[in-house]
């Protein structure tokens, strides 16, 4: 099992990026860089590539609406070059509020658009001329559109690798099935390890049945806050996760279109999910956070004595996690990562 973390924004991402150098030396294997509707991830990924030597650098995530497949291809190939073959491209559909509000794109056929973007990326990274036709993308543009001068082009420069890993952030059954079929890795969020099969088992099996052997086993990243130790002060570190859970379950999307609220219901927290959303959308964020089930927090994070953290590691491993996602909550994150590297090894 490898260790990954998400680059945390604190108002100035450069300072967070600077910390990755120490985490890399402590044994961190992969750092994810989000963008949502903040700074773009490729800029920070390039910055990290120049400051590090070994750690993999992933986009977590770039959405498939605001960039054309050709732009995604250029970005993937460029990042893999400046990082000397350490790029991981995390893709996803984001959500309608971001795509339609921030990017002005209709949130249509997100699953098909993700599948098609992956197909074009794989084609382009092999330096094949881009020829693709679907409801979502047509390359080159047909002669009866535009000036009619488009022709199939292959990537001008030679990629560092023809098979840059492509991961997908997915929660819904059809999206998870598609991910298990065509992606290198899967990025679910707010995972309850013991309930992974209950929620996604059928979708994962359906996708795996259609998966090409050339892709190898599906990789998976999941985890949470990490704090190893005894006493109430360590247990209190779980409270750092409460606002994030409340944000996703209560406020990440519209009332009738929130994938994380749906996930909470699938875990069996229908009552809590509704109450959290009602409070969060009413501006009562602290009250919403207080209702996040302790059971979910304890299962989805790695907080407590070393013996308990080992139990959580085993649970995540049993759920299929290959890259344990950690958010160190300690005075010395580097030492915490080094300790965790020993435990997962």
Secondary structure, DSSP 8 states (H G I E B T S, - for coil): -EEEEE---SS-HHHHHHHHHHHHHHT--EEEE--TTSS-HHHHHHHHHHH-SS-EEEEEEEESSSS-HHHHHHHHHHHHHHTTS-EEEEEE---HHHHHHTS------HHHHHHHHHHHHHHHHTT----EESSS-EES--TTSTTS-------SS--S-S--EEEE---SHHHHHHHHHH-SEE--SS--GGGHHHHHHHHHHHHHHT--GGG-S-EEEEEEEEEE-SSHHHHGGGHHHHHHHHIIIIISSBTTB-HHHHHHHHTT-HHHHHHHHHHHHTT-HHHHHHTS-HHHHHHHSEEESHHHHHHHHHHHHHTT-SEEEEEE-SS-HHHHHHHHHHHH-
